[in-house]
Amino acid sequence: MAEVNIYEGAIDKGLEGVVACTTSISFIVGNTLNYRGYTIEDLAANSTFEEVVFLLWNNRLPNKAELTAFSAELNKNMALSPEFIAVLKTLPTNVHPMAWLRTAVSLLAHWDTDANDNSIEANSRKAVRLTAKMGALVTAFEAIRNKREVLAPKADKSIAYNFMYMLKGAEPEADLVKLFDTCLILHADHELNCSAFATRVTTSSLSDMHSAIVSAIGALKGPLHGGANEQVMVMLAKIGTIEKAQQFVQDALSAKEKVMGIGHRVYKDGDPRAAILRKFSEQLTKKIGKPELYEMSALIDDTMNKQKGLMPNVDFYSATVYHSMGIPTDIFTPIFAVSRIAGWIAHANEQYEKNRIYRPRGKWQGKEGLNWQPVEQR
Ligand SMILES: CC(C)(COP(=O)(O)OP(=O)(O)OC[C@H]1O[C@@H](n2cnc3c(N)ncnc32)[C@H](O)[C@@H]1OP(=O)(O)O)[C@@H](O)C(=O)NCCC(=O)NCCS
């Protein structure tokens, strides 16, 4: 009989409770989240996305000159070249934007002279280019599928401003840019979440940064991770009116179906990002004259808490926030990528610094001792 590997180690399905590495990027304890030692509430109230990206990558806040130089560097790298836009226009757009984005980021590597250079210097140049261009890619997709011109970003404007400007082709309202910037801060990193882990797994083979980010986009796309924000909006549209919300939750629970945007592997007493987004949702749905969207969300939140003790995660209220900003529903998850690339890069760099390849084991549950037979005898 062939020797079979029967692994007897403890199994942690979904790696729950497994501590896979040391990290100093972001940390969750109880219902608090911090980036590099600063609470998410502090950063959301006082910081900008660019400043948070600097913080995540450099383990400290920038001084004024550093922030100005870093923001300028990001701004300079935002635009897509006409040659690259021409290639993007050849890609079919009848796919999910996350699938298109995955391909577009992979294609960026073909134009990046540092693509195969894993030195610290090359990785820091690629980090800036990838982060700066993520919003330009998502908005280019929206322009191409609507047969509109792909706009160039405006000089001296932030990632948040340029995203909103290039998405709609119009000057965005200043208060919405501020709110959107805060949304980017809230989504920038989250310890060893699924896509950060995917980044680290790919990086751990000493593969390149573009490959790691493509892995991350693939992981983020799923409805149990970043894809949940889009699904929340789909769910609200399906429910339709507030009167039907409680029954919808009852039916989902009876059918053992997941209510999107609710629950979390780590937070059991609530996600601090959801608390901030809930206020934005209330404010913005009122502003656009659709307060019932917030009210329906709040009722689902309350019902899930009472019925299952589960609370909303970051994706629950961000859905109505983005909807109120007039953003198409299938662009919600790509926005997550526009922000989370900051964290993915921090994780890739931390992994390169202290690398050991990820290689867990699987407990064998298959057949044993079979003998090959010629095809005629099977
Ligand atoms: C976030 C999530 C993937 C965490 O998964 P997890 O840690 O593996 O938790 P589980 O799926 O094992 O859930 C534990 C229990 O809560 C229930 N549960 C968790 N989330 C639920 C949800 N959104 N709706 C209904 N029930 C839920 C599970 O059915 C399970 O119940 P049981 O013990 O009676 O079988 C999960 O809560 C989920 O699928 N949520 C919806 C998708 C989502 O919003 N994802 C974004 C995450 S930021």
The ligand as an SDF file (V2000), in Angstrom:
LIG
                    3D

 48 50  0  0  0  0  0  0  0  0999 V2000
  -18.1690   37.9020    7.7210 C   0  0  0  0  0  0  0  0  0  0  0  0
  -18.3960   36.4080    7.6940 C   0  0  0  0  0  0  0  0  0  0  0  0
  -17.8370   35.8440    6.3790 C   0  0  0  0  0  0  0  0  0  0  0  0
  -17.6290   35.7900    8.8650 C   0  0  0  0  0  0  0  0  0  0  0  0
  -17.6810   34.4040    8.7160 O   0  0  0  0  0  0  0  0  0  0  0  0
  -17.3130   33.3770    9.8680 P   0  0  0  0  0  0  0  0  0  0  0  0
  -16.4520   33.9980   10.8760 O   0  0  0  0  0  0  0  0  0  0  0  0
  -16.8210   32.1560    9.1850 O   0  0  0  0  0  0  0  0  0  0  0  0
  -18.6850   33.1320   10.5750 O   0  0  0  0  0  0  0  0  0  0  0  0
  -19.7430   31.9960   10.2170 P   0  0  0  0  0  0  0  0  0  0  0  0
  -20.1460   32.1110    8.7930 O   0  0  0  0  0  0  0  0  0  0  0  0
  -19.1790   30.6910   10.6610 O   0  0  0  0  0  0  0  0  0  0  0  0
  -20.9470   32.4150   11.1280 O   0  0  0  0  0  0  0  0  0  0  0  0
  -21.1310   32.0350   12.4970 C   0  0  0  0  0  0  0  0  0  0  0  0
  -22.6270   31.9090   12.7430 C   0  0  0  0  0  0  0  0  0  0  0  0
  -23.2630   33.1600   12.4840 O   0  0  0  0  0  0  0  0  0  0  0  0
  -24.1440   33.0440   11.3740 C   0  0  0  0  0  0  0  0  0  0  0  0
  -23.9340   34.1930   10.5140 N   0  0  0  0  0  0  0  0  0  0  0  0
  -22.7810   34.8710   10.3350 C   0  0  0  0  0  0  0  0  0  0  0  0
  -22.9650   35.8770    9.5040 N   0  0  0  0  0  0  0  0  0  0  0  0
  -24.2620   35.8440    9.1520 C   0  0  0  0  0  0  0  0  0  0  0  0
  -25.0380   36.6360    8.2980 C   0  0  0  0  0  0  0  0  0  0  0  0
  -24.5020   37.6690    7.6650 N   0  0  0  0  0  0  0  0  0  0  0  0
  -26.3300   36.3180    8.1370 N   0  0  0  0  0  0  0  0  0  0  0  0
  -26.8740   35.2890    8.7690 C   0  0  0  0  0  0  0  0  0  0  0  0
  -26.1820   34.4920    9.6060 N   0  0  0  0  0  0  0  0  0  0  0  0
  -24.8870   34.7720    9.7920 C   0  0  0  0  0  0  0  0  0  0  0  0
  -23.7450   31.7770   10.6560 C   0  0  0  0  0  0  0  0  0  0  0  0
  -24.7930   31.2370    9.9060 O   0  0  0  0  0  0  0  0  0  0  0  0
  -23.3320   30.9300   11.8060 C   0  0  0  0  0  0  0  0  0  0  0  0
  -24.5060   30.5210   12.4830 O   0  0  0  0  0  0  0  0  0  0  0  0
  -24.6460   29.0730   13.1440 P   0  0  0  0  0  0  0  0  0  0  0  0
  -23.5600   29.0200   14.1830 O   0  0  0  0  0  0  0  0  0  0  0  0
  -26.0270   29.0690   13.6580 O   0  0  0  0  0  0  0  0  0  0  0  0
  -24.3900   28.0990   12.0300 O   0  0  0  0  0  0  0  0  0  0  0  0
  -19.9030   36.0980    7.8420 C   0  0  0  0  0  0  0  0  0  0  0  0
  -20.4010   36.7620    8.9680 O   0  0  0  0  0  0  0  0  0  0  0  0
  -20.6920   36.4700    6.5970 C   0  0  0  0  0  0  0  0  0  0  0  0
  -20.7650   35.6680    5.6730 O   0  0  0  0  0  0  0  0  0  0  0  0
  -21.2800   37.6810    6.5720 N   0  0  0  0  0  0  0  0  0  0  0  0
  -21.9780   38.1470    5.3720 C   0  0  0  0  0  0  0  0  0  0  0  0
  -20.9980   38.5720    4.3050 C   0  0  0  0  0  0  0  0  0  0  0  0
  -20.3060   39.8460    4.6610 C   0  0  0  0  0  0  0  0  0  0  0  0
  -20.9270   40.8030    5.0760 O   0  0  0  0  0  0  0  0  0  0  0  0
  -18.9980   39.8730    4.4470 N   0  0  0  0  0  0  0  0  0  0  0  0
  -18.1800   41.0610    4.6870 C   0  0  0  0  0  0  0  0  0  0  0  0
  -17.2020   40.7990    5.7600 C   0  0  0  0  0  0  0  0  0  0  0  0
  -16.3360   42.2780    6.1990 S   0  0  0  0  0  0  0  0  0  0  0  0
  1  2  1  0
  2  3  1  0
  2  4  1  0
  2 36  1  0
  4  5  1  0
  5  6  1  0
  6  7  2  0
  6  8  1  0
  6  9  1  0
  9 10  1  0
 10 11  2  0
 10 12  1  0
 10 13  1  0
 13 14  1  0
 14 15  1  0
 15 16  1  0
 15 30  1  0
 16 17  1  0
 17 18  1  0
 17 28  1  0
 18 19  1  0
 18 27  1  0
 19 20  2  0
 20 21  1  0
 21 22  1  0
 21 27  2  0
 22 23  1  0
 22 24  2  0
 24 25  1  0
 25 26  2  0
 26 27  1  0
 28 29  1  0
 28 30  1  0
 30 31  1  0
 31 32  1  0
 32 33  2  0
 32 34  1  0
 32 35  1  0
 36 37  1  0
 36 38  1  0
 38 39  2  0
 38 40  1  0
 40 41  1  0
 41 42  1  0
 42 43  1  0
 43 44  2  0
 43 45  1  0
 45 46  1  0
 46 47  1  0
 47 48  1  0
M  END
$$$$
